[in-house]
Amino acid sequence: MKKIILFLGLLILLGSGWYFFYQYKPNKKSVVQEKITVYLKVTGQKVFNKQEIAKGKTALDLTKEKEDIVTKGDGANAYIIGINGIEAKSADKEYWAFYVNAKMATVGAGSYKLKPGDKIEWKIEKY
């Protein structure tokens, strides 16, 4: 008799464990990535174009998403050599200069984290 009671108790314990393990679903909130508004302009464009991008992205991420670019290097060390078919000619000592809010950036585009309202501009310049 003790074995039957022990067996039934074990079945109840296993059954309730199974129920909670397989049936319990925590309330998962959907993850919505916050967006910010920034502005982008590339040589040849007359105005800054309003853009939305996920918070925490870099100026390089923005440019990759919105323009057709060619880069060398990766991540924070990447630099742009061409935008929308216009390449900076190293033989002519040209490069794509990166400006934030009308000032030349002091870090690379892959390192600069965008802030709401930033105006990002790309220009071909000579060194």
DAQUI-V369581 format. One record per helix or strand. SS is the DSSP state (alpha for helix, beta for strand). FROM is the first residue (numbers start at 1). TO is the last residue. Records with the same first field share a line. If there is no record, write none. Layout:
SS = FROM-TO + FROM-TO
//
This chain:
alpha = 2-23 + 59-66 + 75-77 + 90-92
beta = 35-42 + 49-54 + 58-58 + 69-72 + 79-83 + 86-87 + 94-100 + 103-104 + 113-113 + 119-126
//
